[in-house]
Amino acid sequence: DSGVTQTPKHLITATGQRVTLRCSPRSGDLSVYWYQQSLDQGLQFLIQYYNGEERAKGNILERFSAQQFPDLHSELNLSSLELGDSALYFCASSVEYRGGSGELFFGEGSRLTVL
Amino acid sequence: GQQVMQIPQYQHVQEGEDFTTYCNSSTTLSNIQWYKQRPGGHPVFLIQLVKSGEVKKQKRLTFQFGEAKKNSSLHITATQTTDVGTYFCAFAGTYKYIFGTGTRLKVLA
């Protein structure tokens, strides 16, 4: 158990719909990262938050947005869903220290299927 | 942006054979991390290397960071069926971790 919690584990929806994925980082971790992993593909960085503030964006579509709340949980919102958005979405958290970052702790992921 | 390439993309080995995956960057890296993702699972951290030429071992796994800090390798000696999965290298950059393309390992019993 990594200590990172993601819900829901599975989600099936239709094209054009909107979904929200939720992530609770490990206790004490201020950083949250979101990654997308399409079938048999690598891990594509979407966005990172630190203590409620967005710090880095990767290849995140304009139809996607995210936020981190004061209690440090994060939500990834995916709208106007397309078939190609079907993927496993991972949330991860890490400890940050002066001079760098530690290891990433991943949640079990949310598998999104768009029909 | 910064990219990290891994080879091979896939590797099938007979149980007991050795396995190596390589990670390459066009630029110098300040660190390299390795993760393992079991089929149907999530990535799990294995190790971090930060020094030029650094070599670390974990039982049958040997991790190496190149002298120029542009490449890294993971070598597994005498593979077992429990080694099945995808191995990713990753670079912890400024506010983001860039993952390599991954090497999927299958071990045939």
Chai-1 contact restraints between the chains, C-beta under 6 A:
chainA,res_idxA,chainB,res_idxB,connection_type,confidence,min_distance_angstrom,max_distance_angstrom,comment,restraint_id
A,G42,B,F99,contact,1.0,0.0,6.0,A-B,restraint_1
A,G42,B,T101,contact,1.0,0.0,6.0,A-B,restraint_2
A,G42,B,G102,contact,1.0,0.0,6.0,A-B,restraint_3
A,L43,B,F99,contact,1.0,0.0,6.0,A-B,restraint_4
A,F45,B,K96,contact,1.0,0.0,6.0,A-B,restraint_5
A,Q48,B,Y95,contact,1.0,0.0,6.0,A-B,restraint_6
A,Q48,B,K96,contact,1.0,0.0,6.0,A-B,restraint_7
A,R55,B,Y95,contact,1.0,0.0,6.0,A-B,restraint_8
A,A56,B,Y95,contact,1.0,0.0,6.0,A-B,restraint_9
A,A56,B,K96,contact,1.0,0.0,6.0,A-B,restraint_10
A,S101,B,A92,contact,1.0,0.0,6.0,A-B,restraint_11
A,E103,B,F45,contact,1.0,0.0,6.0,A-B,restraint_12
A,L104,B,Y97,contact,1.0,0.0,6.0,A-B,restraint_13
A,F106,B,H42,contact,1.0,0.0,6.0,A-B,restraint_14
A,F106,B,P43,contact,1.0,0.0,6.0,A-B,restraint_15
A,E108,B,H42,contact,1.0,0.0,6.0,A-B,restraint_16
A,G109,B,H42,contact,1.0,0.0,6.0,A-B,restraint_17
